[in-house]
Amino acid sequence: MWDHYYQKLKSFYVDQKVIGNLHYAVVETLADFTQDKQDAVTLYQEALAMSQPDEPRYMILISMSEALARLGRKEGAKVTALDGLRGASENEDYYYISEAERVLKELNE
């Protein structure tokens, strides 16, 4: 069942991209559910490139840092998590502050 919904989301992503109506949140959501972590990182990068500076980019950064960590790219994961932590702190988003801190703690273990 999960695969069915993932394929629907991926089809929606492709359709929206083709017609030029793709929103960064669709790309981020697809990345969140992509099992191949390198593909997820690529999608997170696409979402970041599409997002505007006043949007909550820190959520993308923190998720991307987790994917980078799973790929063994610890230094990139740390830098990305710190950027995400900075954004979450500026927005006083305590949930994402704790998520970034958790990722950084795991990277330091």
N, C-alpha and C positions, 0 to 999 in steps of 0.2 A: 504494500500500500504506500509506504514512504516513497518508493521509487516512482510510483505513478504521480504523486504530487510534485516531486522534484522535477520530473519531466515536463509537467504542466508549467511550472515556474520557469524552467529553462526555455520552453517554447514561447512563453510570454516575453521573456527577456529578448529573444531573437526577433520576435515580431516587432516589439517596440523599438529595437535598435534599427531594424530595416526601415521603419517609417520615420525615424528621427524623433521619436517621442519618449526616449528612454530616460528614466529618472534614476539618480544615483542610488536611491534607497532600494530600487529593484535589483540593481547590481550588487549592492551590499548584502541583501537578503539571499540572493543566489550564492554568493561567496560563503555566507554563513552555513549553507547546507551542502556545499560542495565537498565531497569526501577527499578528493585529491588536493592536498594542501598547496602544491605549487599552482594549480589552477585557481585555488581560492585566493592566493596572494595576488595573482594577476588580476582577478576580479576586484579585489580590494583596491589595487592601484588604479584600476579603471574608475571605480566609484570615487576615489579621492580626486582624480583628475576632473571629474564631472561636477563635484560638489563645489559650493561657493564658500568662501572664508567664513561667512556668518552662520553657516549650518554646522550641526554637531559632528564635525569630522573626527573628533576624538573617539567616537564609538567605532568608526571604521579602523582607526589606528590601533586601538586596543585589540580588536578582533584579529587584525592583520599580524600583530605582534605574537599572538598565540599560534597562528599558522606558521609564522617564521620559526618560532621556537620548536614546533613539531618537526620542522624540516632540518633542525640542527643549526640554524643560522642565528645563534645566540646574540651576537653583537647587533645585528640588524633588528632583532626582536627587542633588545634592550632600548635602543635608540627610539624605536617606534612606540614602545610602551611608555617611555618617558615623555614623548611628544603627546601621546594620548592622555597621560596623567596631567600634564600641563593644561590641556584643553578642558579636561573634566574639572580640574580645580578652578579654572577661570569661570566656568559655568556653574560651579557649586553643585555638581552632579555627584552626589555621594556614592551612589551605586557604582558608577564607572570609576570613581576614584578608588574604591575598594577593589574593583576588578583589575585595574592597572597595577595597584600595589601587590595583588595576588600574583599576577604574571611576573612582576619584577622579583618577588620573593622566590618563586619557583625557578627563575633563571639564575638566581644566586645560590641555589642549593647544590 
